[in-house]
């Protein structure tokens, strides 16, 4: 059994052999064909994959040759980045930015309860991402094992840097799995809760930090981090772990890690033009346009919030991404949770963080689409100081939260918050949630906030339809794994789908 490769991915991995490596260099771009492809790191658990007919470059010797070490690590990065780009596009539905319009991509933005599996960005409407992020974890873990164990006595240049990078790209998928899934399994193992998955991710961050200590801090390849970030490998490790600890409720640990990340830091999902390497939010969300942006939600009809038992207000709070604004006193959200909008609230200035424009899309009439990214090759933030500052604001609250939000406002050249009462916990909570909606717009990250705040942030829970085309809405809060992952793992069954997390966060089937 190929235990290191996700079940669904095994059927498609051969089709993904020829891909592009990340190529983001600050100031230059260079696309390089990855000859060894996505199979490398996983073959330690699945040597039978070599029995198929592969390109001449893919021989047993090449796969077992220590000179391929760097390429194996880069393979994991490439797989992760393709999956993340597609995920960020799909999350625009679960974050209430988009409704599906075009029939060819009608399942993209309807709260599907299962994470989508299959090829990654094989065409414009493809938004599959589970297999790619799963395989990235397996590829990185396989590369780490080969370099640290199989080739322990081989002279490999930059060994410690490669080991640290591989460990980071085991941890990054585990962060996504722990934050967004109700349960998870890796390497055909038992079901893990979100907390167990995040704990596994933290273990790999510790591994990465040990190697960074040996190597000295360094710049991640292809411009994922850069010299302006103090090289950034250590900052990326602390930033990812801060996010994991926040999601797991370890607030003290999260604050310790945030203190180690410099203001201005960002780690990137690098992008280029072409299949699998392009920015999917731009290509499918903006350039092609399969979906349309949504204003505040006045259209949904369904049962009360199962967390509180209370009916959802109309309009539903913390929805709507059109014409967002900020008042001169810094207010971006009303006491009822509705966003300040330039079309409704006199004196509001446009929020430059949530740009959009009207265009003809794959549907019967023009709709607004995001103007967050301007090209296929614009990179997507993976983890940034902006998100970490908002995590700290949530944890510390009060005047510290206001001050941290104002650092973000100052960076965006927007009005500073002067309206908020630091002693009003609800007002501070609303301020931070709305700030997250705007700061993390189209980055694939606001869904994590929704999952942790189901008492006030809306999910349809398999009730109702989209307002324009009438597509049925699914049951996602957290996701379930694709059905094959339950059906083919002997440790559990499909009946256990959606049972590994808090019922308030569980998907509805």
Rosetta blueprint (number, residue, H / E / L):
1 X L
2 X L
3 X L
4 X L
5 X L
6 X L
7 X H
8 X H
9 X H
10 X H
11 X L
12 X L
13 X H
14 X H
15 X H
16 X H
17 X L
18 X L
19 X E
20 X E
21 X L
22 X L
23 X L
24 X E
25 X E
26 X L
27 X L
28 X E
29 X E
30 X L
31 X L
32 X L
33 X E
34 X E
35 X L
36 X L
37 X H
38 X H
39 X H
40 X H
41 X H
42 X H
43 X H
44 X H
45 X H
46 X L
47 X H
48 X H
49 X H
50 X H
51 X H
52 X L
53 X L
54 X L
55 X L
56 X L
57 X L
58 X L
59 X L
60 X H
61 X H
62 X H
63 X H
64 X H
65 X L
66 X H
67 X H
68 X H
69 X H
70 X H
71 X H
72 X H
73 X H
74 X H
75 X H
76 X H
77 X H
78 X H
79 X H
80 X H
81 X H
82 X H
83 X H
84 X H
85 X H
86 X H
87 X H
88 X H
89 X H
90 X H
91 X H
92 X H
93 X H
94 X H
95 X L
96 X L
97 X L
98 X E
99 X E
100 X E
101 X L
102 X L
103 X H
104 X H
105 X H
106 X L
107 X L
108 X L
109 X L
110 X L
111 X L
112 X L
113 X L
114 X E
115 X L
116 X L
117 X L
118 X L
119 X L
120 X L
121 X L
122 X L
123 X L
124 X L
125 X L
126 X L
127 X L
128 X L
129 X L
130 X H
131 X H
132 X H
133 X H
134 X H
135 X H
136 X H
137 X H
138 X H
139 X H
140 X H
141 X H
142 X H
143 X H
144 X H
145 X H
146 X H
147 X H
148 X H
149 X H
150 X H
151 X L
152 X L
153 X L
154 X L
155 X L
156 X L
157 X L
158 X L
159 X H
160 X H
161 X H
162 X H
163 X H
164 X H
165 X H
166 X H
167 X H
168 X H
169 X H
170 X H
171 X H
172 X H
173 X H
174 X H
175 X H
176 X H
177 X H
178 X H
179 X H
180 X H
181 X E
182 X L
183 X E
184 X E
185 X L
186 X L
187 X L
188 X L
189 X L
190 X L
191 X L
192 X E
193 X E
194 X H
195 X H
196 X H
197 X H
198 X H
199 X H
200 X H
201 X H
202 X H
203 X H
204 X H
205 X H
206 X H
207 X H
208 X H
209 X H
210 X H
211 X H
212 X H
213 X H
214 X H
215 X H
216 X L
217 X L
218 X L
219 X E
220 X L
221 X H
222 X H
223 X H
224 X L
225 X L
226 X L
227 X H
228 X H
229 X H
230 X L
231 X L
232 X E
233 X H
234 X H
235 X H
236 X H
237 X H
238 X H
239 X H
240 X H
241 X H
242 X H
243 X H
244 X H
245 X H
246 X H
247 X H
248 X H
249 X L
250 X L
251 X H
252 X H
253 X H
254 X H
255 X H
256 X H
257 X H
258 X H
259 X L
260 X L
261 X L
262 X L
263 X L
264 X L
265 X L
266 X E
267 X E
268 X E
269 X E
270 X L
271 X L
272 X L
273 X L
274 X L
275 X L
276 X L
277 X L
278 X L
279 X L
280 X H
281 X H
282 X H
283 X H
284 X H
285 X H
286 X H
287 X H
288 X H
289 X L
290 X L
291 X E
292 X E
293 X E
294 X L
295 X L
296 X L
297 X E
298 X L
299 X L
300 X L
301 X L
302 X L
303 X L
304 X L
305 X L
306 X L
307 X L
308 X L
309 X L
310 X L
311 X L
312 X L
313 X L
314 X L
315 X L
316 X E
317 X L
318 X L
319 X L
320 X L
321 X L
322 X L
323 X L
324 X E
325 X E
326 X E
327 X L
328 X L
329 X L
330 X L
331 X L
332 X L
333 X E
334 X L
335 X L
336 X L
337 X L
338 X L
339 X E
340 X L
341 X E
342 X L
343 X L
344 X L
345 X L
346 X L
347 X L
348 X L
349 X E
350 X E
351 X L
352 X L
353 X L
354 X L
355 X L
356 X E
357 X E
358 X E
359 X E
360 X L
361 X L
362 X L
363 X L
364 X L
365 X L
366 X L
367 X E
368 X E
369 X E
370 X E
371 X L
372 X L
373 X L
374 X L
375 X L
376 X L
377 X L
378 X L
379 X L
380 X E
381 X E
382 X E
383 X E
384 X E
385 X H
386 X H
387 X H
388 X H
389 X H
390 X H
391 X H
392 X H
393 X H
394 X H
395 X H
396 X H
397 X L
398 X H
399 X H
400 X H
401 X H
402 X H
403 X H
404 X H
405 X H
406 X H
407 X H
408 X H
409 X H
410 X H
411 X H
412 X H
413 X L
414 X L
415 X L
416 X L
417 X L
418 X L
419 X L
420 X L
421 X L
422 X L
423 X L
424 X L
425 X H
426 X H
427 X H
428 X H
429 X H
430 X H
431 X H
432 X H
433 X H
434 X H
435 X H
436 X H
437 X H
438 X H
439 X H
440 X L
441 X L
442 X L
443 X L
444 X L
445 X L
446 X H
447 X H
448 X H
449 X H
450 X H
451 X H
452 X H
453 X L
454 X L
455 X L
456 X L
457 X L
458 X L
459 X L
460 X L
461 X L
462 X L
463 X L
464 X L
465 X E
466 X L
467 X L
468 X L
469 X L
470 X L
471 X L
472 X E
473 X L
474 X L
475 X L
476 X L
477 X L
478 X L
479 X E
480 X E
481 X L
482 X L
483 X H
484 X H
485 X H
486 X H
487 X H
488 X L
489 X L
490 X L
491 X L
492 X L
493 X L
494 X H
495 X H
496 X H
497 X L
498 X L
499 X L
500 X L
501 X L
502 X L
503 X H
504 X H
505 X H
506 X L
507 X L
508 X L
509 X L
